[in-house]
Amino acid sequence: MMIEILFKGERKEIYQNPMQFPFKVGDFAVVEAEKGEDLGVVNQIGPVLERKVKKGECRTIIRKMTPNDEKRYQENRKKEVKAYHLCRKKISEHQLDMKLVDVEYQFDGNKITFYFTADQRVDFRELVKDLAGVYKVRIELRQIGVRDEAKRVGGYGICGRKLCCTTFLTEFEPITTQCAKEQNLPLNPQKLSGVCGRLLCCLMYERNFYRRQMQRLPAIGAVYRGKTGDLQVIQVNVFNETATLLTPEQKLEILGLEELKDLNLVKMKKSSSKEEDEKETLALEG
């Protein structure tokens, strides 16, 4: 049976369990790594995992965690803190334009991975030499995006819940302000951005619903011909399926879809051009 193992920074991989160790979610396991051993926690068990990987393409679980393994695991966590501060000092000495995000020790200590963000490509060859000279093991510096940084560090969103990227999201979708426009949200960067500084991932969750509803409802700015004159749509409610219209007497009138069908549409709001949409874009996939 296949088992999904969760490592530090929300890194997940699927492993075989040929020895049929009796695992349950939350147990720790020592697994095969690229060159050595690693340790993680069981995140998921079940036949559904077998459809995610092809036979022979995943590594195997070596054993359940022993007391000695747990002790070594805790020691690695302490070493990561020291390595983090040392690497930051080295970055400052080399005057590199990069931000260190996290440090991860492979369980057997044969590799240390330093995760960082940077606005552009960084020549860190001298930094790697310095770090390798200190630790005498394989050193890997991996550049990640700001959304990956939030996933590794973790935190809570404005909704009060844990970040989606640290709980269930496996891939990041490109998100633009068009998602906010379709949901009639104000284009305020502070309200639309997550802790990573990019547009909120949750803007995609209800996008299809809003698209379906907006196809049924009139666009804001549309004009209908009523008995007393032209009525302009100034607001729509996608949940109640109603539209608020401004009458010639400057009064508000709320009509449902069936009532709108009895009126003649005389003017539709012109859609913005592609260039205008691009100018209003706050952020793209980082």
N, C-alpha and C positions, 0 to 999 in steps of 0.2 A: 504494500500500500504506500502511496505517495504521501509525503508530509511537507508542509510549507513551514520554513524556518524564518523567523524574523530576527534581524541583526540590528545593531546600533544604527540610528539614522533612518529607520523605517526601510532598510534594505531587506528585500525578501527574495528567497530562492526555494525551489522545490527539490526535495531529495528522496531517494529511494530508501526503504527500510528493509533490506534483505534479511537481517537478523531477527526481524519481527519483534523489536523492542516494544513493550506495552506503553505507548505514549498517550498523553492527554494534553489538551491545549493548556499552555502555561508551563509545561515541563521544559527543562533545558537539555540540549543535546550537543554533543561534539560531532562535527561533520567534516567531510573532506573539503579542503580549500584548493586553490590553484596550485600552491606549493606548500603543503603542510596541513594544518588543522585549524578549524575555526569553531566558535561556540555561539549558539543562538537559542532562542526560545520558540517552542512549537506554537505556530499561529493558526494553522488550519490542518485538519485531517479529513480525508474522504475521497471517494472515487471521482469527484468532480475535478480534482487536481490531475488525474491521469489524462484528461482531455486537454490540459494546458501544455503538456510537454510530450515530446516524442520519445519512444522507448530507446534507452541507451544514451540519451543526451544529458541526463542529470547525474550528479554525484550521489554518494551514499552516506548514510548516517553511520558513524563509527561506534558510538556508545552513548549511554545516558550519562549525564553529568555526575561525577563523583565528588566527595568532599574536597579532595585535592584540586579537582578542576574548578570548583567554586572559589577556592582560595586564590588560585591563579587568576581567575577572572576578575576578582576584586582588586588584585594587585595591578592588573592591566589598566583598570579604570583610574587608579591613582597615578600610574605612569603617564596616562594620556594627558592628565592635567599639567604635569611637569613638562611634557613634550610640547604642549600648547604654548606655554609661556616662553619656552626656549625658542620655539620657531618664530614667535612674534618678535622676540629680541633680534633674531637673525634677519628677519624681514626688514626691520628698522635699520640694522647695520648696513644691509645691501641697498637700502633706499628703494625698495621695490614697491610699485603702486599696486598693492593687492591686500585683500582683507582675509585673514585666516578665520575660518568658520568652525572647524571641528578637527579632531584628531582621533583616529581609530587604530588601535592595536589589533593585529591578527592574534587569535588566541594563543598560538604557539610562539608568538613573538618574532616570527621570521619576517614580518612585514609591518611597516607603519604607513598609514595613508593620511595625508594632510589635505583637507578640503579647503578650498579658498574661492573667493569671488574677485573678479577684476573687470574693469570696463573695457580692457583690451588685452591683447596677447602679452604675456609676461615671460621674459627670459630668466628662468629660475635655476639654471644649470649650476651656478656657483652656490646657490642656497642648498641644492640637493647634495652637493659635495660636502658642504659643512655639516649637514644633518647626518649623512652617511658616516662621516668621520667620527661623530659623537656616538651614534647608536650601533654602528657596525652591522646593520641589517639592511634589507631591501627597503628603500624609501620611494614612496610614490606621492607626487603632488597632483591633485585632481581639481581642475577648475569646474565649478558648478554655477548655475544661474541663481538669481535671487529667490526664485520660487523653490528651487531645490534647497536653498539655505533655510528657508522657513520650514521645509519638511524635515530637515535634519535637526534643527534646533527645537522646533515645536512651539506651542503657545495656544492662545485662545483668540477666537475671532470676536467681532462686535456683537455676535449673537449670544456670546457667553459659553459656547461649546468649543471643544478642541478643534483645531484646524482640520479641515477636510483632508488636506494633503497628508496629515499624520495619522489619519484613521482609516479611510477607505479608498481615496483616489490613488490610482496606479499610474495614470498618465495625465499630463497637463494639456488642455485644449487651448488653442489660440482664442483670446477673448478681446473684443474691441468695444468701443462705446456704442456700437450699433445694438448690442445686447441690451444696454440700458435704455436706448431710445425706444426700442420695441416694447419695453415695459413701462414707458412714460416716467422714467426716473430722472431726477435732476442731475445734470452732468457736473457733479461736484466731486473732484478727485478725492477729497478727504473722506467722503461718505461711500465712494465706490471702490476704494482701494483697500486691500488687505494688509496684513502686517509686513508682507514682502514688498509692498509698494506698487504691486501690479493690481489690475482689476480683479475683483472678487471672483473666485471660481464658481460661487453659487449663482452668479448671473446667468449661467448656462442651464441651471436646473429646471426653470419654468419657461425657458425661451420657447419651446415648441408649443406650449399651452397658449402663451401670449400671441404667437404667430397665428395659430388657428383662430383665436378669438378676434384678432384684429382684421382677419379676412372677412369675418361676419359683420363686424361693427364698422360704422363710418369713421373716416379719419378726422382728426381734430382740424378744424378749419373748413370742413365741407359745408356747403350751403344747400338747404332744402327750401322748396317753395310751399309755404303754408297758406291757409285761408286769409290770414291778415298780412302776409308779406314773407320776406325771406327769413329763414331761421338758420343761424350758424352754430355748428357743433363746437363747443368749447371744452368739453370733457366727456370721457367715456368710462364706463365701469365694466371691466371685463368679467367680473364675477356675477353681477346682477344682469348683465347684458342689456344695459341701458345707456342712453346718451343724453347729456345735458345740452340744451340748445338755448341760444340767446335770441329773444324775439325782437321785432322792430321797436317794441315799447321798452326795450332794455330790461325785460323780465326773463327769468329762467324757467325753462320747461323741460321736464324729464320724460323721455319717451322710450318705450321698449322697442325691440326689433320689429315686432309685428306692426306697431304703430308707425314706425319709420317707413315701412313698405308702402303705406298708403300715401306717402308724400313723394313729390318729384324731386330728384337730385339734380340741381342746376349747376353746381360747381364743386369740383373735387380739389383737395389740397395737392399742389404740385410737390412731387417727391424731390428731395435734395439731390444734387449731382454727386458723382463719385468723388470729385475733388473736394467738395464741401464736407463729405463724410470723412475723408482722410484728414482734413484740417482739424476736425473735431475729435479725432481719435486721441484718447488719453494715453493708452498703452497697448502694446502688442505682446505676444508671447516672448518672454525673456530668455 
